[in-house]
Every structure is written in C-alpha cells, then in structure tokens.
Amino acid sequence: MREREYTVVFEQIHGGGWSAFVPDLPGLGVGADTREEAEKLIRDGVRVYIEELTALGEPIPEPSSFTTTVKIPVLNL
C-alpha cells in the first residue's frame, strides 16, 4: 500500500474551537471544540475522501501543498 502525506492546516477559531482543512483535497474541512478532536476528524475525513474517490474511479490528488514560517520584525512588542 502506497502512502501519501497531505498538509493539514489547523486554525484556532476566534471565540473558541478549531478548524482544519486539507488544501490538496478541495471541500474537505472540519470544525471541533479542541485541536485533538479536529485532528481526529480530519484524519477520518481524509480517509473517507480517498475511499470515495477510489470508489468513483477518480484520481487521488498528489500532495502539492507545503508550509513554512517567516520571521519579521514587529515594532512595539
């Protein structure tokens, strides 16, 4: 079985909770009360997304997104 590694973006929601999405799998996103719950839901979502594509005979997207960080000086911190 071949594995693929997809980038997942987690965002803390203003006022509480977390969201997560996978840029390479359009339409796949989840929301949850905790980051841990969001991670579980997005893992399950990726699995189901890939299973559905396979069942429909559709191609599975290759991972192409990546993340990085940038450091910038911020005045008045």
Rosetta silent file (secondary structure, phi, psi, omega in degrees, C-alpha in Angstrom):
SEQUENCE: MREREYTVVFEQIHGGGWSAFVPDLPGLGVGADTREEAEKLIRDGVRVYIEELTALGEPIPEPSSFTTTVKIPVLNL
SCORE:     score description
SCORE:     0.000 S_00000001
   1 L     0.000  128.907  179.070    0.000    0.000    0.000 S_00000001
   2 L   -85.743  139.296  178.238    1.377    3.388   -1.015 S_00000001
   3 L  -104.980  150.829  172.636    1.169    6.237    1.467 S_00000001
   4 L  -127.237  147.995 -179.039    0.659    9.924    0.776 S_00000001
   5 L  -117.627  112.976 -178.281    1.359   12.747    3.158 S_00000001
   6 L  -102.513  143.240  174.264   -1.049   15.690    2.970 S_00000001
   7 L   -74.739  132.570  175.157   -0.610   19.100    4.543 S_00000001
   8 L  -117.966  131.526  177.696   -3.311   19.908    7.101 S_00000001
   9 E  -104.559  123.989  176.549   -3.904   23.486    8.209 S_00000001
  10 E  -106.667  135.565  177.568   -5.248   23.984   11.730 S_00000001
  11 E  -132.526  132.636  175.217   -6.724   27.321   12.777 S_00000001
  12 E   -79.970  129.531 -177.239   -7.954   28.377   16.161 S_00000001
  13 L   -83.055  133.366  177.195  -11.376   29.949   15.803 S_00000001
  14 L   -57.495  124.930 -178.502  -11.909   33.346   17.387 S_00000001
  15 L    95.795   -3.202  176.492  -14.056   32.704   20.446 S_00000001
  16 L   120.056  153.172  179.059  -13.040   29.058   20.841 S_00000001
  17 L    92.234  174.824 -176.887  -12.776   25.865   18.875 S_00000001
  18 E  -138.204  148.388  170.358  -10.628   24.716   15.982 S_00000001
  19 E  -123.425  158.032  177.910  -10.980   24.209   12.265 S_00000001
  20 E  -147.362  143.690  175.770   -8.830   22.126    9.946 S_00000001
  21 E  -147.105  162.261 -178.890   -8.630   21.733    6.190 S_00000001
  22 L  -118.006  106.836 -175.752   -6.501   19.983    3.588 S_00000001
  23 L   -55.861  -31.729 -177.442   -5.544   22.322    0.711 S_00000001
  24 L   -83.214   -5.402  179.485   -4.974   19.434   -1.708 S_00000001
  25 L  -122.800   84.737 -173.613   -8.416   17.904   -1.083 S_00000001
  26 L   -53.513  134.744  177.585  -10.952   20.576   -2.095 S_00000001
  27 L    88.296   -8.562 -178.865  -14.022   20.835    0.098 S_00000001
  28 L   -90.795  112.981  177.310  -12.566   18.842    2.972 S_00000001
  29 E  -153.963  153.059  179.922  -12.746   20.775    6.217 S_00000001
  30 E  -137.410  161.584  172.541  -13.813   20.134    9.798 S_00000001
  31 E  -133.795  147.293 -176.854  -14.598   22.062   12.946 S_00000001
  32 E  -156.934  166.628  179.006  -14.262   20.901   16.547 S_00000001
  33 L   -74.143  -33.026 -177.598  -14.053   22.098   20.129 S_00000001
  34 L  -127.087  160.140  177.754  -10.423   21.022   20.581 S_00000001
  35 H   -64.255  -38.168  179.780   -7.370   20.691   18.362 S_00000001
  36 H   -62.830  -42.398  178.987   -7.152   16.994   19.197 S_00000001
  37 H   -66.595  -40.676  177.550  -10.751   16.434   18.121 S_00000001
  38 H   -61.501  -39.808  179.030  -10.144   18.412   14.906 S_00000001
  39 H   -64.208  -42.630  178.095   -7.111   16.223   14.171 S_00000001
  40 H   -62.557  -45.903 -178.542   -9.125   13.040   14.620 S_00000001
  41 H   -64.459  -39.855 -178.608  -11.933   14.338   12.421 S_00000001
  42 H   -71.246  -35.119  174.890   -9.614   15.498    9.643 S_00000001
  43 H   -60.909  -46.948  177.928   -7.767   12.138    9.646 S_00000001
  44 H   -62.174  -40.434 -179.753  -11.103   10.354    9.300 S_00000001
  45 H   -63.005  -42.226  178.239  -12.142   12.866    6.635 S_00000001
  46 H   -62.260  -44.585  179.736   -9.027   12.275    4.546 S_00000001
  47 H   -59.269  -48.805 -178.996   -9.563    8.516    4.720 S_00000001
  48 H   -65.130  -40.874  179.166  -13.210    8.798    3.632 S_00000001
  49 H   -57.168  -48.436 -179.711  -12.343   11.341    0.906 S_00000001
  50 H   -66.256  -41.005  177.975   -9.751    8.967   -0.603 S_00000001
  51 H   -60.509  -42.103 -179.990  -12.100    5.973   -0.282 S_00000001
  52 H   -65.650  -44.345  177.468  -14.842    7.883   -2.131 S_00000001
  53 H   -59.230  -43.081 -179.962  -12.509    8.940   -4.938 S_00000001
  54 H   -62.497  -45.025 -179.535  -11.343    5.334   -5.284 S_00000001
  55 H   -62.806  -32.321  179.742  -14.916    4.014   -5.353 S_00000001
  56 L   -86.396   -3.441 -178.561  -15.796    6.515   -8.092 S_00000001
  57 L    73.161   19.768  179.931  -12.701    5.629  -10.103 S_00000001
  58 L   -87.470  152.677  177.681  -11.408    9.191   -9.768 S_00000001
  59 L   -70.003  146.805  176.962   -7.712   10.007   -9.463 S_00000001
  60 L   -90.318  123.802 -177.818   -6.346   10.659   -5.991 S_00000001
  61 L   -60.046  138.604  173.080   -4.673   14.084   -5.842 S_00000001
  62 L   -76.277  140.997  174.846   -0.950   14.112   -5.310 S_00000001
  63 L   -62.142  131.975  179.175    0.122   16.181   -2.306 S_00000001
  64 L  -136.920   -9.154  179.834    1.445   19.520   -3.508 S_00000001
  65 L   -86.371  153.884  174.793    0.944   21.932   -0.595 S_00000001
  66 L  -148.303  167.039  178.690    3.587   22.710    1.985 S_00000001
  67 L  -123.716  157.758  174.102    4.008   25.031    4.930 S_00000001
  68 L  -154.873  171.421  175.197    6.754   27.289    6.117 S_00000001
  69 L  -124.201  156.213  175.944    7.175   30.109    8.577 S_00000001
  70 L  -129.790  142.085  176.522    8.586   33.571    8.153 S_00000001
  71 L  -106.970  130.983  177.132   10.101   35.805   10.806 S_00000001
  72 L  -133.810  148.042  176.446    9.597   39.530   10.564 S_00000001
  73 L   -72.094  137.070  178.039   10.471   42.312   12.978 S_00000001
  74 L  -123.920  122.900 -179.187    7.440   43.729   14.758 S_00000001
  75 L   -77.172  152.183  173.308    7.683   47.069   16.448 S_00000001
  76 L    67.720   36.443  173.486    6.152   47.765   19.864 S_00000001
  77 L   -95.659    0.000    0.000    6.092   44.212   21.198 S_00000001
